[in-house]
Amino acid sequence: MSTFHLLVFGMGGQEWIWILVLVLLLFGGKKIPELMRGLGRGVREFQDAKNNVGNEIRKGMNEDPKSNKE
């Protein structure tokens, strides 16, 4: 396993544990699943928008430029 996998963003295991404890204290156990669902929805919407833009660009590149002229 590479060093990058062990030290994500330059943080070790102890830092991640402190962050998790802090999040648990700030939001409580009942609120965390709700926050994660919202985060998941946001990531999914971002990916959908990114895919839609990519599809529009590919579609525009495949169009015949002569067909747009009148």
Rosetta blueprint (number, residue, H / E / L):
1 M L
2 S L
3 T H
4 F H
5 H H
6 L H
7 L L
8 V H
9 F H
10 G H
11 M L
12 G L
13 G H
14 Q H
15 E H
16 W H
17 I H
18 W H
19 I H
20 L H
21 V H
22 L H
23 V H
24 L H
25 L H
26 L H
27 F H
28 G H
29 G H
30 K H
31 K H
32 I H
33 P H
34 E H
35 L H
36 M H
37 R H
38 G H
39 L H
40 G H
41 R H
42 G H
43 V H
44 R H
45 E H
46 F H
47 Q H
48 D H
49 A H
50 K H
51 N H
52 N H
53 V H
54 G H
55 N H
56 E H
57 I H
58 R H
59 K H
60 G H
61 M H
62 N H
63 E L
64 D L
65 P H
66 K H
67 S H
68 N H
69 K L
70 E L
